């Protein structure tokens, strides 16, 4: 349970410190992977498992809605893939018995999303900033 509390604190701090959608998405993917890890450990406890799957479904739906708000076609594609994943989590939630392989498949898809975002952030960090640098303009006397 401490993992979840620590995550909640990092997530709240991340929301305060960044307006970057990719960074918030990475935090949410971390949370989803923690929920899947916990769900695998309590596979024989149906109530706890359903609660964890419900939380995972809510987070994935939140991510899908986040991507839906953009006009960018790439983000629209992300919306579709995340919406599909949210529906899969909803389907798992409604099952009377959840197979370990379904949870492992879901965690693998989330891990793939997370790795793609992490790679995208690394690429962005390597690219030079091309925007207007106000500090440089004011130091040159403009």
N, C-alpha and C positions, 0 to 999 in steps of 0.2 A: 504494500500500500504506500510505502514511502516513495517508491518510484513515481507513482501517480501524483503525489503531493509535490515532489520536486519538479515534475513536468509541468504541473499547473503553474507553479511559480515562474519557471522559465518561459512558459507561453505568455503569461501576463506581462512579464518584463519585456519579452520580444515584441508584443503589441505596442508597448509604450515606446520602445527604442527604435522601431523600424516601421516604415510604411511600405516596405518591399513585399509584394505578394509572394515571390519565390521563397523568401525567408519564413514567412508565416506558413506557407504550404509545407516547408520542410519540418517546421515544428508540429504541424498537424499530422504529417506522416509519421513522425517519431511517436506521437500519441497513439496513432492507429496500430503501429507495430507493438507498442507496449500492451495495448488492449488485446491484440491477437496472442501475444505471449502469455498473458494472464488467462485468456480463454482456453488455451491449450492445456494449461495446468489444471483448470477446473472443468474439464470436459465431462466429468461424471456428476457435476452439480448443475442441474438444469436451470435453476433460478439465477444463479450467479452468471452462468454462461449467457443466458438471455439478456441479462442486464448489460453485460459487456458488449454483446453484439448490437444491442440497441444503441449504446453510446457510439460504437464504431460506425453504425449506419448514419447517425446524426452528423458525425464529423465528415463522413464522405459526402453526404448530401450538402453540407455547408461548403465543401470544396467545389462541388459541381455548380452550386449557385454562384460562387465567387467567379468561376470561369465563364459562366453564362452572361455575366454583365459586360463583357468585352465585345467589341465589334470585330476584333481580330479573328480571322478564320482558324488560326492555329489554336487559339484559346477556345473557340467553339468546338474544335475536335477534342480538346481536353475535357470540355464539359460533357461531351457524349461518352467518353471513356470512363470518366468519374461517375457519371449517372448510371452507367451499366454496372460499375463496381458497387455503387450504393444499392441498386436493386438486388444484386447478388447477396449483399449483406442482409438486406431485408428478407430475402428468401431463406437464408440460413436462420434468421431470427424466428421465422414461422415454422421451422421444422421441429418435430417432436424429439428427434435425435440427430445430433450433428456429428458428422464423420470428421475425424482428424485430418483426412486428406483435403476436405473442403476448406478447413481453416488454413492449412498449409498453402493451398493454391491461392487463397485470398491474400495471405501475408506475402507471398511471392510477387503478386501483382502490385501490391502497395510498395514493396521494396523496389520494384522496377520503376514506379513513379518517382520514388524518393531519389534513386540514383540518377534519373534523368534531370530532375531539378537541381541536384547537387552539381552535376556536370555543367548545366547551363549557368549556374552561379559562378563556377570557376572560369568559364569562358568570358563572362561579363567582367570579372575582376581583371583579366589580362588585357582587355580592350582599353585603349586610351579614352579618357573623358573628352568628348567633343563639344560639350555644352559651353555656355558663356561662363567664364570664370570672373566673378565680380571682384574678388580680391586682387587678381592680376590687373584688372582695369584701374582700380583705385590706387594701386601702388605705382602705376605708370603715370599718374597725374591726369587721367582722363576723367 
